């Protein structure tokens, strides 16, 4: 029965390790890297535009038997995101750029000469070789262009020299002074604005005070007129009231005189009668007549002296009748 873990192995006596075939292990020639596109390209198979800065999981390898001044050239293998076609890009240390090797084309290559530019250059060279005057004109134009470029360079140099002469401290001081001047001007403008606003407010307040004073004066004058009118009305009322009081006093005096006359007549009648039976009836009759006359005549309420005299005389006569 064999071992479960097979720790010990059997080697036959005729075993020769040199005759055993060696297994070749394939080493990875590519290194996987994550890169971003350094330029915008277009896929040749599907026509998809791939922009600059797009991320890719690429394979990198060194190009064999190819370098530039001892600088190694690297190749990158990419996959199109739309059609999964293989795209290869190489480094170009000569122009400090990248070159599309296969599967894609670059949208714009500034350092490369286009076909039109190349044809124009070739035609110009042929014309200069054939005609000397055209060559002379072209040279004058080139010299003029060079002079313009030199003038522009001199202007740039003069500007740079001016900037180099100025120190940073001087620039900072100048900027600080400029800021202080601007702040002062701004503060002055603010002060003027505030003063103008307050002046307008004071004017408005004065106008309001004057208006209020005029209104108060009008109100006071109206009050004085009303008081004078009220005084005139009071004088008229007092005169009327005094006349009414005089009339009332005269009426009361007349009533009192009438009551006194009535009382005197009743008293004289009681005195003249004698204590006989026949005359008692006459006395009662006279007294009754006197009482009836008193009810018919108007007696003022204020006269309190007349009522007790008449009542006492009536009661005395009535008591005499009861005794009889």
C-alpha positions in Angstrom: 0.0 0.0 0.0 1.5 3.4 -1.0 2.0 6.3 1.2 -0.6 8.9 1.4 1.7 12.0 1.3 4.4 10.4 -0.9 7.3 11.9 1.1 9.9 9.3 0.1 10.3 8.7 -3.7 11.8 5.7 -5.4 14.9 6.2 -7.5 15.8 3.2 -9.6 19.4 2.0 -9.6 20.0 3.0 -13.3 18.8 6.7 -12.6 21.0 9.3 -14.3 20.0 12.9 -13.5 21.9 14.4 -16.4 19.6 12.6 -18.8 16.5 14.2 -17.3 14.9 16.8 -19.7 15.1 20.3 -18.2 11.9 22.4 -18.2 12.4 25.9 -19.6 10.6 28.5 -17.6 9.3 31.4 -19.8 10.2 34.7 -18.3 7.9 37.6 -18.9 9.4 39.9 -21.5 6.8 42.5 -20.9 6.2 44.6 -17.7 2.6 45.6 -17.0 2.2 49.3 -16.4 -0.6 51.8 -16.0 0.0 54.7 -18.4 -1.8 57.8 -19.7 -1.8 58.7 -23.4 0.7 61.6 -24.0 -1.2 62.7 -27.1 -4.5 62.3 -28.9 -4.7 59.5 -31.4 -7.2 57.8 -33.7 -7.7 54.1 -34.0 -7.1 52.8 -37.6 -9.5 49.9 -37.3 -12.7 51.5 -35.9 -11.9 55.2 -36.3 -12.4 56.0 -32.6 -10.7 59.2 -31.3 -8.8 58.6 -28.0 -8.0 61.8 -26.2 -4.9 62.9 -24.3 -4.7 61.7 -20.7 -6.8 58.5 -21.2 -5.7 55.8 -18.8 -4.6 52.4 -20.1 -3.2 49.1 -18.6 -0.3 48.7 -21.1 2.6 46.3 -21.6 6.1 47.8 -21.8 9.2 46.4 -23.4 12.6 47.7 -24.5 13.2 47.8 -28.2 16.1 45.6 -29.1 19.1 46.9 -31.2 17.6 50.5 -31.2 18.7 53.5 -29.2 19.5 57.2 -29.5 22.8 58.3 -28.1 22.8 55.5 -25.6 19.2 56.2 -24.5 16.9 53.2 -24.5 13.7 53.3 -26.6 10.6 51.7 -25.1 7.5 50.3 -26.7 4.0 50.3 -25.3 1.2 47.9 -26.2 -2.3 49.2 -25.8 -5.9 48.1 -26.6 -8.5 50.3 -28.2 -11.4 50.8 -25.8 -14.0 50.4 -28.5 -12.8 47.6 -30.8 -10.0 46.1 -28.6 -7.5 46.4 -31.4 -3.8 46.4 -30.5 -2.0 49.8 -30.6 1.7 50.3 -30.3 3.5 53.5 -29.3 7.2 54.1 -29.1 9.3 56.7 -27.3 11.2 59.3 -29.4 14.1 60.8 -27.4 15.4 62.8 -30.3 12.3 65.0 -30.4 11.3 64.4 -26.7 8.0 62.9 -27.9 6.1 59.7 -28.6 5.5 58.1 -32.0 2.6 55.9 -33.1 4.1 52.7 -34.4 1.1 50.7 -35.5 -2.6 50.5 -35.1 -3.2 54.2 -34.7 -2.3 57.6 -36.1 -1.5 60.8 -34.2 -4.0 63.7 -34.8 -1.3 66.4 -34.9 2.5 66.3 -35.1 4.0 69.7 -35.0 7.6 68.9 -35.6 6.9 66.8 -38.7 6.9 68.3 -42.1 3.7 67.8 -44.0 3.6 66.8 -47.7 2.4 70.3 -48.7 5.3 72.0 -46.9 7.7 69.5 -48.4 6.5 70.2 -51.9 6.6 74.0 -51.4 10.1 73.8 -50.2 11.2 71.7 -53.2 9.6 74.0 -55.7 11.2 77.1 -54.1 14.6 75.5 -54.3 14.1 74.6 -58.0 13.1 78.2 -58.8 16.1 79.6 -57.0 18.4 77.3 -59.0 16.8 78.3 -62.3 16.5 82.1 -61.8 19.0 84.3 -59.9 16.6 87.2 -59.4 14.1 85.1 -57.6 16.9 83.8 -55.4 17.9 87.4 -54.6 14.3 88.5 -53.8 13.9 85.5 -51.5 17.2 86.4 -49.7 16.1 90.0 -49.2 12.8 88.8 -47.7 14.6 86.4 -45.4 17.0 89.1 -44.3 14.1 91.5 -43.6 12.3 88.8 -41.6 15.5 88.2 -39.6 15.8 91.9 -38.9 12.2 92.1 -37.6 12.9 89.1 -35.4 16.1 90.7 -34.1 14.2 93.9 -33.2 11.6 91.9 -31.3 14.3 90.1 -29.4 16.0 93.4 -28.5 12.7 94.8 -27.2 12.2 91.6 -25.1 15.8 91.9 -23.8 15.3 95.6 -22.8 12.1 94.7 -20.9 13.9 91.9 -19.1 16.8 94.3 -18.2 14.3 96.8 -16.8 12.7 94.1 -14.7 16.0 92.8 -13.5 17.1 96.3 -12.4 14.1 96.6 -10.0 14.5 94.8 -6.7 11.7 92.9 -5.1 11.8 95.1 -2.0 11.2 98.2 -4.2 8.3 96.5 -5.9 6.8 95.6 -2.5 7.2 99.2 -1.2 5.7 100.6 -4.4 2.7 98.3 -4.1 2.2 99.2 -0.5 2.3 102.9 -1.2 -0.2 102.4 -4.0 -2.5 100.5 -1.8 -2.3 103.2 0.9 -3.1 105.9 -1.6 -6.1 103.9 -2.9 -7.3 103.4 0.7 -7.0 107.1 1.5 -8.9 108.1 -1.6 -11.6 105.5 -0.8 -11.9 106.9 2.8 -12.2 110.4 1.6 -14.9 109.4 -0.9 -16.7 107.6 2.0 -16.5 110.7 4.3 -17.9 112.9 1.6 -20.7 110.6 0.9 -21.5 110.3 4.7 -21.4 114.1 5.1 -23.7 114.6 2.1 -26.2 112.1 3.6 -26.1 113.7 7.0 -26.6 117.2 5.6 -29.6 116.0 3.7 -31.0 114.4 6.9 -30.4 117.6 8.9 -32.2 119.7 6.2 -35.1 117.3 6.2 -35.3 117.4 10.1 -35.3 121.3 10.0 -38.1 121.3 7.4 -40.1 118.8 9.5 -39.5 121.0 12.7 -40.7 124.1 10.8 -43.7 122.3 9.5 -44.6 121.0 13.0 -44.2 124.5 14.5 -46.5 126.0 11.8 -49.0 123.3 12.5 -48.9 123.9 16.3 -49.3 127.6 15.8 -52.4 127.0 13.6 -53.8 124.7 16.3 -53.2 127.2 19.1 -54.8 130.0 17.1 -57.9 127.8 16.4 -58.1 126.9 20.1 -58.0 130.6 21.1 -60.8 131.4 18.6 -62.9 128.6 20.0 -62.3 129.8 23.6 -63.4 133.3 22.6 -66.5 132.0 20.9 -67.3 129.9 24.0 -66.9 133.0 26.2 -69.4 134.9 24.0 -71.8 132.0 24.2 -71.4 131.8 28.0 -72.2 135.5 28.4 -75.3 135.1 26.3 -76.4 132.1 28.3 -75.7 133.9 31.6 -77.8 136.8 30.6 -80.7 134.5 29.6 -80.3 132.5 32.8 -80.4 135.7 34.9 -83.6 136.9 33.2 -85.2 133.5 33.8 -84.2 133.6 37.5 -85.8 137.1 37.8 -89.0 135.9 36.2 -89.1 132.8 38.5 -88.5 135.0 41.5 -91.4 137.2 40.6 -93.7 134.3 40.0 -92.8 132.8 43.4 -93.4 136.1 45.2 -96.8 136.4 43.6 -97.7 132.8 44.7 -96.6 133.5 48.2 -98.7 136.7 48.3 -101.8 134.7 47.1 -101.3 132.0 49.7 -101.0 134.6 52.5 -104.2 136.2 51.5 -106.0 132.8 51.5 -104.7 132.0 55.0 -105.8 135.3 56.4 -109.4 134.8 55.0 -109.6 131.3 56.5 -108.4 132.6 59.9 -110.9 135.5 59.9 -113.8 133.1 59.1 -112.9 130.8 62.1 -112.7 133.8 64.5 -116.1 135.2 63.5 -118.0 131.9 64.1 -119.7 131.2 67.6 -120.0 127.8 69.4 -123.7 127.1 68.5 -125.0 124.0 66.7 -126.4 125.9 63.8 -123.3 128.0 63.3 -121.1 124.8 63.5 -122.6 123.5 60.4 -122.0 126.8 58.8 -118.4 126.8 60.1 -117.9 123.3 58.6 -119.4 124.5 55.4 -117.2 127.5 55.2 -114.1 125.4 56.0 -115.0 122.9 53.4 -115.4 125.7 51.0 -112.1 127.0 51.9 -110.4 123.6 51.4 -112.0 123.2 48.1 -110.8 126.6 47.0 -107.3 125.8 48.1 -107.2 122.6 46.0 -108.4 124.6 42.9 -105.8 127.3 43.3 -102.1 126.6 42.3 -99.9 126.5 45.4 -96.1 126.6 44.9 -94.0 123.8 46.4 -91.4 126.1 47.9 -94.0 127.9 50.3 -93.8 125.7 53.5 -95.3 128.3 55.9 -98.8 128.4 54.4 -99.6 124.6 54.7 -99.2 124.1 58.4 -101.5 127.2 59.1 -104.3 125.9 56.9 -104.0 122.4 58.2 -103.9 123.4 61.8 -107.0 125.6 61.4 -108.9 122.8 59.6 -108.0 120.2 62.3 -109.0 122.6 65.2 -112.4 123.1 63.6 -112.8 119.3 63.1 -112.0 118.6 66.7 -114.6 121.2 67.9 -117.3 119.4 65.9 -116.4 116.0 67.4 -116.7 117.5 71.0 -120.1 118.9 70.3 
